[in-house]
Amino acid sequence: MPPETLSGDDVVHLATLARIDLDADERELMAGQLSGILAAVARVQSVAGSDIPATSHPLPLVNVMRPDVPRPSLDTEEALSGAPAREGYRFRVPRILEED
């Protein structure tokens, strides 16, 4: 089980690994906050027994996609019937790029 309180030296070591420069006040603040996190993790670990398998989701994941089966769709005239503007067999849209 991890320690529930971190020393200033522990915080300095962690800050060095993370390449974070902390002053004395920040080290004290971080020691308290990190100790709180370790205490919370220790509580969770004490509840989880070896008879309970680790899970990432409480319910099993299932594939909810339907089969990819071709089916009838709109023909060109039906698709373009509600278009505000068209150009041949395509939707006409305003130009957004000033390219030739």
ABEGO torsion letter per residue (X at the ends): XBBABBBAAAAAAAAAAAGBBBBAAAAAAAAAAAAAAAAAAAAAAAABBAABBBBABABBBBBABBBBBBBBBBBAAAAAAABABBBEABBBBBBABBBX
